Amino acid sequence: MSTKLGILGRKLGMTRVFGPGGKTIPVTVVQAGPCPIMQIREPEKDGYAALQVGFGEMEERKVNKPSKGHQAKADKGFFRHLKEFRLEKVDEYEVGQDLTVEMFEIGEKVKITGTSKGKGFQGAMKRWNFGGSPASHGHEKVHRKPGSVGHATFPSKVFKGKKMPGQMGNKQVTYVNMEVFDVRPEDNLLLIRGQVPGPKGSVVTVRKIK
């Protein structure tokens, strides 16, 4: 389990910036934080050390009573998303402290987790990049079929894990060693070199690696 601090953010989309020599660099813009510390988990009391942070402010009237009572202790408002980051030590943090994009540096490698785009129920060609059947004589309405999937008397079943049509996307995906191209604290923005999992507007987690 990772024991590195991170921050929650919202993917705004992709754009391009110009690097040294006018080279075009694709980047993903993530609006991250500020994420206030809502609760501190301590080994003596909870059995592990962690920070619970909030992201995505919401109106008080939309918060249920248990969550409202819990979040009110930090006196930082009410948030839609709460997430814990396990750490080795939490002595240097306090409830109500804000975590911002300033915790990252330009050129730093980070780990980003998000939920991939949901594609619904898809066939084997799109889901697994199958080539399909030949469009030649004798092939009628089977061009996008997955082909033979079963067996004879032995073992009389389809093995688990067989690549077949089914739900595609909408799964938790983590990219590691992503480079922080730029940090803009005045706008709470992180520019991540390359792509980030998830559609525009989705919530992602950006963690430190070192």
N, C-alpha and C positions, 0 to 999 in steps of 0.2 A: 504494500500500500504506500502511495506517495506521501511523503512528509514535507512537502514544499508548499510555500504560501502561494496563493493565487488571487484572482479577482474575477468577478462576473462582468460580462459586457454584452452588448447587442450588436450583431453584425449589420452594418449599414449598406454594404455592397462592395463592389470592386471598382477600382479606377487604375490609373497609371501615373507614375511619376518619372521624372527624368534624372538619371544618375550621372556620375562622372562621364564626360565625353558625350553627353546627350543620349546615352543608352536608355531605352524605354524599359521600365521595370513594373510589372503588374503587382499591385498590392491590394489587400483587403482592409477596409476601414472598419475598425471595431470601436464603438463608444463604450468604454469600460469605466465603471465606477462613477462617482465615488461610492464605495461600499462600506458603510459603517459596521463596526463590530457590534453585533447584537447580544452575543453571549460568549463566555470563555469557559471551555471545558478543562477541568484540572484533573490530573491523575489521582489525587487523594480523594476527590469526590466522585468523579465520573469514570475513573479507570483508564482514561486516556487524555491526552492534551490536544486541544483543537480550538479553532476560532470559528464561530458562526457569524457569517456576514449576510447583509441584506442587499437586494438590488431591485430596482423597478418600483418607484414610489407609487402608492395607490391611496385612494381616499379611505378615511377611517370607517365610513359607513359600509364599505364593501368588505371589511375584515371580520371574520367570525370571532366570537368571544374568546375562545382559547388562545388564538393567535394574537388577538388584540392585547390580552393580558400579558402574554409573553413579550411582545415587542415593545410594549409601553415601558418596560423596565429600563430599556436603553435610552429612552427619551430622544429618539432620533427620527421619529415618524413611523410610518407603516409601509411595508414592502411586500411585493408579490412573490419574490423569490428569496429563499433562505438556503444557504449552503454552508457546510462545514469543511474546513481545511485542517487536516491533522498535521500537527507540528511536533517537534521534539521538545520544545520549550515555549511557553506562552508568558513568561515573566515580564517581558518588555512591552506587552500590549495591555490595553485597558478598554472596558466597555464604552462605546460611543466614539472611539477613535476611527477616523476615516482612512480607508485604504484607497489610494489613487494610482493613476498610471505612472506616477513618478517613481514607483517601486521598480520599474523596468528601465533598462538602458538601451540606447541605440546599438544594434549589432548583437544583442543578447539572444540566446536560443531559448525558446519557450515551448510548452506543450499545450495544445489547444483541443478542447473537447466540445463537441456539439452533436446535434441530432440531424442526420442526413435528410435530404429531401425525400418525402414519401412519393413513390411512383405507382402505388396501388398494385393490383394483381397483374403480373407481366409474364409473358411466355419465356421459353428457354433461350431464344435467340437474343432478346434484349437483356434478360436477367443475367445470363451466363456467357453471352457473346458466342453462342453456337453458330456454326456456319450454315445450318439448314440443309435440306436435301437438294440434290441436283435438279435443275429445271429442265430435265431432258425427257425423252420418250418413256412413258410408263409411270411417270410420277404425276399423280392427279390429286390436287388439294392437300399435299403433304409437305409442301416446300418449307414451312416454318415449324414443322413438328419436331419434337425432341428426339425422335427415333425410338428404338427398342429400349424399354426400361425394366422389363420383367425377366424372369428366369424360367427354366423348365421345372420338372418335378423336384429337383434339388437346386437351390434351397427353398423354392416355392415362396419367395417373398422378394420385395424390393428393399435393398439395404438402406439403412438410415444414412442421411447425408447425400443421397443421390441428387444430382443437379437437375431440378425439374421446375416447371412453372410454379409461381407462388408470389407472396408478398415481397416487394422490392423497395428498399430504402426504409426510411423512418426508423433508423437504428442509431444507437450511440456510436460515434466515430471519434477517434483520437488521432491527431497528427502530432508527431514529435519533431524536435529540432527545427521548429519554425523560427525564422529570423525576424526580430523587431526592426523594421526599417526606419521608423521614425516614431517619436513620442511627442505629443502635443498636449501638455497639461492644461493649457488655457481652455481647451475644448473637450478635455477628457477623451482624447482619441489616441488609439494605437494603430499604426500602419504596419500590417503584417505582410511580409514578402510572400507572394503566392496565394493559393486558395485556402479557404477556411470552410470546414463542413457546415452544412445547413443553409436554408434559404435566407433571403433578406429579412431582417427583423427578428431573427431567431436569437435566443440567448446562448452564449458560449462561455466556456470557462478557460481562462488563460492562466497557466501555472508556470512558476519558475522551475527550471531544471537543476540549476546549481545554487 
